Amino acid sequence: MKIIAALILTALSSSALSYQAVSIAVRSLLESGNTDSFVHVGNSTQSEFNKRRSIASSCTLNILEGDAKQPIGDGSASNHALIICPGFRALGIRLKPEESGKYHILGYWSQ
């Protein structure tokens, strides 16, 4: 029983750390344009984040496990994030961690 509890705690801790790392990376991109946590951020993706930078502190960030539902996602993302800022359409991004410890943005969309 203790082994099972330890495994569950480890899985939860790993998931929480993953969530926190994704959250920090996306928040940093939103607030300062810092792309250090990403393999590459395309010009159009960067532009969408730049538009929201001046009100970044008013934005809500929701990190969700797994890929976005089809037809947006194809199951290859480990997480997706929704960035909700006053006066803008919600912005979604699909994320996949790389071995380097950085994230690859597989795509973005707005709702």
Beta strands, then each sheet from edge to edge (+ up, - down):
strand 1: 60-65
strand 2: 79-84
strand 3: 91-97
strand 4: 103-110
sheet 1: 1+ 2- 3+ 4-
end
